[in-house]
């Protein structure tokens, strides 16, 4: 689980990159918060995807020269992935590539670090 700093911002574990600092390709371990998930219609091939961004985008945007990173994560052959829902903070491990101009990770290993409470 991500260890919170005294100011409440989660710390990244050693070797874990924030989404905004991902390389163009290669094997990576990264951490971020799920912005949204996409469900495909039943008549299309099974795939479940999520958009992940830096866990604290407002803090990152306050830093000079900081950019907000976004990552598309796709689980092929799945209609749903347990625990993957908007607002959850996750750590991902897998091969990074670029698909349609967006960093993409297919079928990564994942760990759910936290979830937001439903209001």
HELIX and SHEET records of a PDB file:
HELIX    1   1 UNK A   19  UNK A   21  5                                   3    
HELIX    2   2 UNK A   57  UNK A   62  1                                   6    
SHEET    1   A 7 UNK A  17  UNK A  18  0                                        
SHEET    2   A 7 UNK A  26  UNK A  39  1                                        
SHEET    3   A 7 UNK A  47  UNK A  53 -1                                        
SHEET    4   A 7 UNK A  70  UNK A  76 -1                                        
SHEET    5   A 7 UNK A 102  UNK A 106  1                                        
SHEET    6   A 7 UNK A  89  UNK A  99 -1                                        
SHEET    7   A 7 UNK A 109  UNK A 114 -1                                        
END                                                                             
